[in-house]
Amino acid sequence: MTDLPRRIAWNVRHRWRRMFAILVVGVGVAAPLVTGLWWSLPLVWFFGLFVALPVLHTLTKPVPDEDGDGNDAPDDPALRALRERYARGEIDEREFERKLDRLLETEDAETADRGDAEDIADRVRDGLRREVERVRE
């Protein structure tokens, strides 16, 4: 029973669009019964589903984090750890390059079934070279 509040919070956070749409449909059906005006049903549905829902969706959509350096490399924990070790001085440049090549080889092997393996590897290499240059400065 302790998971019930967590489950409710997750549903509100991730399924609020469905709940909002159901609420708008219900209010739209109830509006003519309460007000006695038949045209309130399409009015509520139109403003709820075609105006309010898209506006709320746009306002609550998460904004992606941007570093400003234009790095399009995927966020890989192994690459991040390697960068941090190099930045702290735990490994030298030769060892960094050797481990980086090994990581990129495994990255190429994992993405070989997709057609863009070379493109991903090139972007990772470019991003890491920029990172190395930034760390050196």
N, C-alpha and C positions, 0 to 999 in steps of 0.2 A: 504493500500500500504506500510505501515511501516513494516509489517511483511515479506515482500519479501526478504530483505537482510538476515534476521534471518533464513528464510526458506531455502534460497540458502546455507548459511553457514552450516545449519544442514544437508542438502543433501550432501554437499561436505564432511563433517566430517563422516557421517554414511554410505553413499552409494558410496564412492570413488572407491570401487572395481568394481562395475557395470559400473561406468563411465569410468574407466580405460579399462575394457574389451571391451566396445563399441568403445572406441578410438583406441584400438589395432586392432579390426576387421576393422574399417574404414581405418586406415593407411595401413593395410594389403591388402585391396582391392585396395586402391589408389596406392600402391607401384609399381605393375606391369604396371599400366597405365603411371606413371611418368617416371620410369626407363626403361621400355621396356623389363625387365627381368622377365620371368614368375615365376621363382623360388623365387623371393623376397616375394611373398605372403605367402607361408608356412614358410619361414624363419622368417618373422615379426611376424606371428601368434605364432610360436613355442617359440621364445624368449620373446615375450610379455606376452603370457598366461601361459607358463610353466616355465619360468625363472624369469622374472621381477615381475610378479604379486605375486607369493609366497614369493619372497624375500621382496617386499614392505609390504606385509601383515604381515610377521614375524617381520619386523622392526617397524611397527606401532602398533603392538598388545600391549595393556596396560599390564604392569607388576603388578601382585597383590602385595599389601602391606603386608610385613611380619614383625611381631613384634620381632621375634627371640625367643620368649618364648614358641612357639609351641602351643599356644592357638587356638584350633579349634572351639571354641564356636561361634555361630552366633552373628553378631553385632546387638544387640537388644537395642533400645534407653532406654527402662525401666531398663535393666540391667546396662547400662552405667551410667544412672542417679543415680541408687542405689550405684554403686561403688564410684561415685564422692561424694555423700553425706557421705558415710562411710569414705572415704579418708579425707574429710574436717573436720570430727569429729562431724557432725550434728546428727548422730545416733550412738548408741553403738553397740557392737558386737551381743548382744542378739536380738536387733531389726533388725539388718542387716540380721541375720540368719532367723528370722521369715518372713521378707519380701521376702527374697530370696526363701524360701520354697514356699511361696504363688505364686511368679512369676513362679517357676518351675512347680507348680501344673497347672497353667493356660497354661504353655507351653506344658505340657503333654496332656492337654485336647485339645489344638489346633492341635497337631500333632498325635492324637490318630488314626485318619483315615489312617495315614501312618504307615507302619510296623516298622519303626525305631524310634519310640517315646522314648523308653527306652535308646537307644543308644545316641540320641540327648541330653536327660536329663542328662545322665551320663557325656557326654562331657562338658555340660554347668556347671554341679556341679564341675567337676575336674578343669576346667578353672577358675571358681570363687574361689575355694579353693586356687589355686596357686596365684590368685590375692590378696586374703586376706592375705596370708603368705607374699607376697611381700610388701604389704602396712604396715604390722606389723613391718617389718625389717627396 
